[in-house]
Amino acid sequence: MSESADRIPASLRTEALEQLLTERGLVDPKVLDTIITTYETYVGPLNGAKVVAKAWTDPSYRRWLLDDGTAAIRELGYLGVQTEHVVVVENSATSHHVVVCTLCSCYPWQLLGLPPSWYKSPVYRARIVREPREVLSEMGLELADDVQITVHDSTSEVRWLVLPERPAGTENLSEEQLVPLITREAMVGVAKVDAR
Amino acid sequence: MTVPMDIEGPAAPPRSNGELVFAEPWESRAFAMAVALCDAGAFTWSEFQAALIARIGHHDETSSEWCYYSHWLGALQDVLDGQGTVPDDAVTARARELAQRPADHDHAHQHR
């Protein structure tokens, strides 16, 4: 793209591109509307939360999920574009996993919805690898010095999902009752799940 | 679309912990165009992703503010231009035409 073309506002370039693609029969604006609604409304972190709640309440599913995340998640019907191959890592009192994509912003959409802006920011992508304990602390997650932190860098092939620790005080909750407690941040590994 | 829809269940809380996923409407249109074209087989996801990685890799902090979806849009244009599907010149020409509209114009995609 030429320098002068870059100065055209992105909103106009987007509208121009949509018109040209529509005229060529390559996209249908109604299909675009459906995609937007889907990702804004239906494909939130809910799918990931259901996977986690099931793992917390079903020991054999938990083992399967950690052993072969792709198969265990496919079983629930949550795989597709951007989430072809998923590896699940489990957080515990002594071991903490956190996910980043240093190259772009690879993210398991089908499980967590669209990535939040902090995940896409150059600052998070650069710093979480170099100084994870400090970055997590700045994001409100204080980890003791003896907790081992592992940072997972997404690639075009692998998407990571963090299985957070089930919080104390939730022993009597059902799978359905656990789902609303599980946040996107906990499944990326920048927060813990609160019993609330 | 290959995305399984799931709207039942105790839906609200995990979704409401999110922020707005798109800062401006054009971002959602640019996002959806890439997904739709990939779904339709116009290009593969890895082709688009490579273009996006290249765009983000060339981001110059000193000259422009960080905007993820402007890189997304740039990557989409790069792929379509590279294929000859929609040349950049055509996009630029059309965008300049659109810029000439009177201020009270109707946004085509909002009323279709």
Interface residues (C-beta under 8 A of the other chain):
Chain A: M1 S2 S4 A5 I8 A10 S11 L12 R13 T14 E15 A16 L17 E18 Q19 L20 L21 R24 L26 V27 D28 P29 K30 V31 L32 D33 T34 I35 I36 T38 Y39 E40 T41 Y42 V43 G44 P45 L46 N47 G48 A49 K50 G77 Y78 G80 V81 Q82 L103 C104 S105 C106 Q110 G113 L114 P116 S117 K120 S121 P122 S156 E176 Q177 V179 P180 L181 I182 T183 R184 E185
Chain B: M1 T2 V3 P4 M5 D6 I7 G9 P10 A11 A12 P13 P14 R15 N17 G18 E19 V21 F22 A23 E24 P25 W26 S28 R29 A30 F31 A32 M33 V35 A36 L37 C38 D39 A40 A42 W45 S46 Q49 L52 I53 I56 G57 H59 E61 W66 C67 Y68 Y69 S70 L73 G74 L76 Q77 D78 L80 D81 T85 V86 D88 A90 V91 T92 R94 A95 R96 E97 L98 A99 H107 A108 H109 R112
